[in-house]
């Protein structure tokens, strides 16, 4: 009886150690990718623990940039997000939320009826019925920048800064320097369209 209990406990401990190793290997790979961003722009990659998520803090185009990761339980299981915060503000406050992501948030407020179609993706623009925003969202440069985003959950910019979240399915690939830098550059292009 004791042998069975010890064997079961050993198997559980092996599975637990394997899961920790896989998590650490994944975040080690992401950490190395963020170090490439550090090499290009300076800044610092911070990692507080053995299997913890790395965070990048640096300056890109004279703006403080923070890149980190979050997860939430969604309809399709646990989803991982790439979070980018930039201290670049805008004279106009706008939230651009992808329709499926917005529906998954199950908020009490109905989504805005101001909708932009970028490629095959629908985005809700908030606040709705704002004359300045209605002019901006019809411009070609705004629509081109929005269409270049892949897996954008939401984009918010206001007087306090900019926050974006992107759905991530392959952390190692989507944190490679070329992919991550292209996202950053497109955020700055989007910010230019809002001036």
N, C-alpha and C positions, 0 to 999 in steps of 0.2 A: 504494500500500500504506500509506504513512504517512498519507495523507488518510483512509483507512478507519479506521485506529487512532485518529486524532485525533477523528473523528466519533463513534466508539463511546465513547471516553473522555468526550467532551462530553455525550453522551446519558446516560451513567452519572452524571456530575456533576450534570446537570439533575434527574434522578430523585432523587438523594441530597438535593439542595438542596430539592426539593419536599417530600420526606418530613420533613425538618427543619422546614420552614415549617409544615406541617400539625401536627406535634407541638407546636411553639411556640404556634400559634394555639389548640390545644386547651387547653394548660396556662395560656395567658393568660386564657381564658374561665373556667377553674376558679379562677384567682387572683382575678379580679374578683368571683366569687361568694363566695369566702372573705373578701374585703374587706367584703362586706355583713355577714358574721358578726362581723367585727372591729368594724364600726360599731355593731352591736347589743350586744355583750358586752365590747368592749375586746379586749385581747390584741394579738397580732401575727401577721401572715402573713409567713413567711420563704420566700424563694426564692433558692437559691444560684447559679443559673446561667441562661444564655440559654434553654434548653429544658427546664430541670429542673422537677420536680414541686414545687408549693408545699406548705407545712406550716403549719397554724394552731395556735397555742399561746395559750390564754386561760383565763379563769375563768368558769364557768357554775354558778350555784347554789352558790357558795363551794367549788367543786371545780376543780382544774387539769384542763384538757381539751387533748388533742393530737389533731389530725386530720391524717392523711397518707394516702398511697396506695401500694399495692403491686401487683405482678403475679406471676402464676405460670402455668406451662404446664399446662393441664388437658386433659381428654379432648376438649373442644370447641375446642381452640386456646388462645391466651393469654387469661387472665382477669384483669380488673382488680378490685381490692378497695378499698373505702373503710375505712380503719382508724381506730377511735376508741379512745383510751386516756383513762381518767378516774381520778384518784387517790382515788376513793370506794371504800372497802372494805366488806366484809360479814362478819357473824359466821359465816355459812355459806358454804363454798366450793362453787361449782357451775359446771359447764360444760354449756352447751346447744349441741348441734351439729346442724345440719340434716342429715338422713339422706344425701341425695345428695352433699353436700359432704364428709361424713365418709367415705363410700365412696371418693370420688375421692382421698383422702389416702393410700390404700393402706398403712395402718398394720398392724403385725403383731398388734395387739390387736384383738379383736372389738369391735364397737360395743356399748354398754350396751343391755341388754334393757329398761331403763326408758324408755318412749317416751311422748311427749305429741303429740297431734294438734291442731294449731292451724290451723283452716281446712282446707286441703288439704295442708298441709305437716307432715311428720313430723320431730320433733326427738328426739334421744337425750339423756337427762339423765345426767350423771356427777357424782359416783360413784353407781353403782347400789346399790340396797338400803340406802339411808340413810333412817332413819325420819323425820327432820326434813324432808328433801327430799320424801319421799313425801307428807307432809302439805301442804307448800307447793304442790306441783304440782297438787293437786286443788282449790285455791282458785280462785274465779272471777276475782279481781283478777289473779292470776298468768297465767291462761289468756287473759284479755282483753289484757294487755300483750304477751304472746307473739304473739297473733294479729295485733296491729297492726304487727309488724315485717314489712318487705318485703325479700326477698332476703338475709335474715340467714344468714351462713355459720356463725358461732359467736359465743357470748357467754360470757365467763369472768369470774367475780368471786370474789375471795378476800380474804385478809388484806392483800395487797399492792396491790390496786386492781382495776380493771375494764378489760377489753379486749374489743372487738367488731370483727368484720369483716363487711362487707356486700358481696355481689357487685354490681358496677356495670356496666350495659350502656351507659348514656348519661351520661357524666361531666358534661357541661354542664347537663343537666336535673336530675340527682340531687344536684348541689352548689348548686342555687339555695337561697336563704335559707329559704324556707318548707319545702321538703322536708328540708333538713339540720337545721333547728331542730326539726321534728317528730320526726326520729330521735333527736336529743339528748334531747328531753323524754320520749320513750318509754323511753329507757335509764334515766333518773332514776325514772320510774314503776316500771319493772321492779325497780330497786334497792330501792325502798320495799316492794315485795311480799316481798322476801327478809329483812326485819327480823323 
